[in-house]
Amino acid sequence: MSKSCNQDRRRFLATGGALGALAALPGLARSATGSLTELSAVEAVAAIGNGELRAEDYARALVERCEKLKQLNAFISLDRDAVLEAARAVDQSRARAAPLGALSGLPIPIKDSICTAALPTTSGTRALRGFRPGADAEIWKRLSNAQAVLLGKNNLHEMSMGWTSANQAFGPVRNPYDPARIPGGSSGGTAAAIAARMAPVGIGEDTNGSIRVPAAMCGIAGLRPTHGRYPGRGIVPLAPTLDTVGPMARAVSDLCLIDAVVTGGPMVTAPTELRGIRFGVSRRHYFSDLDPGVELVMEQVLARLRGAGATIVEAEIPGLAELVSKITVPIIYYEARRSLSRFLAEQAAPVDFTQLVEALSPDIRKPINEWALADSPKAITDQAYQEAIQQFRPALQATWRNYFREHRVAAVVAPVVRMPAPLIPDPPASPGFNVEINGIIVPARTAFARNIAPSSSAGLPSIVLPGGMTNGLPVGVEFDGPEGSDRELLALALAIERVLDPIPAPQV
């Protein structure tokens, strides 16, 4: 048997047996005769597997929901007939008593920077509008081998270069909690689709907050795995040193399911006992100058953790801002031109890097021209890049390791962003546009990236959960763990999810 077949078999065995046990946990089991669009992925797969629910009926319910909520502009491409045909094939397999995969009949939307042969991969930009890669990305191969169904490709911030998803090429994605507001970015379409009950789970991509910001602003959960834990082949790159795909969902159990399928490990099903767990809080960096509503939600989250028996360790992480400033921007803009040029050539794309840049929307072309081109006025030098890679990033990683060891904390708790979702900019603005917090105009890079950059720049795993609401908008809370602690974070998140009150569904 080939190595890839062995890996696929291990993934099936690791996850298939756990589905029944997980679906039977209190609060998860639910009759499939209820609202199909409210089912979690675990519930839907279990119901399809035991014959309570036809995969085609479930897929049709989700597709109709997608069509009904087209105004959110969460999708760039969706082939209704192909979705229903794939779901029908799952029903036929079950009727023949053929073995079912761990994700049999589960429709999954994915960010349109993830290559698929069945649908175009645009990365949200005009020059790639009809681009069809010859092969699926490795992440989608693993999901489809588990018999997931490709629901569609989600809209995003063009080229994954921003936090608003106010896409000028395909139109802005709209937040299900208030369609006049952004869903966050760059994986905004995936987050909006999940929050709006178009699907229970999806796949985003995160270089510098692109899973976590939209998860927070759309009131769902998201996992940015330890860098390198998930396969990166077949993803439109931005900065391979920082890029990673990851799952987004309304339930932590669904993150656990996808993580098990992708990694081939056993599914995390047991929540960690929170009593005695230590959580770090670095107020100076993460909690300063917050929107009052965000601050209130965060204090309530900390109180809930204390009430569950956890210890909140107030201890600053030294030098975060200074180190991150020498890592994130140099790596992204140095690697963007080189990695995109290689990707376009390897995938036989219809354009090269120069042609791609020429066709970019003005808000994206401007920072590329300023920072990423060889003759850009602010071009990152070889020396600055090597210092970021060889000196400052290792120093940041050492800072994190020392903090976790010295203070014996399982995770650092922080608000994902400093404010709830702002209004969609009009006209759509570049990643350098400004937002208002507490009556003060703040650069978007500071408002969005301050809290999410330290962990992603170090390659650490992060989980975002909905912490509460302020003025009708979700507030997300992030838990950053040590490198490689993904499974421990998932187990913690299963427990924390039970401690926090669920937020209401959006009334779209």
PyMOL commands that set and color helices and strands:
alter all, ss='L'
color gray80, all
select helices_A, chain A and resi 3-23+36-38+41-49+55-68+70-72+80-95+126-128+138-145+158-160+188-195+212-218+252-263+283-286+292-307+320-325+328-346+353-358+362-372+382-407+444-449+453-458+486-499
alter helices_A, ss='H'
color red, helices_A
select strands_A, chain A and resi 75-77+107-111+149-154+166-167+171-172+201-206+221-224+244-249+278-281+311-314+411-415+434-437+440-443+462-470+473-480
alter strands_A, ss='S'
color yellow, strands_A
deselect
rebuild
show_as cartoon
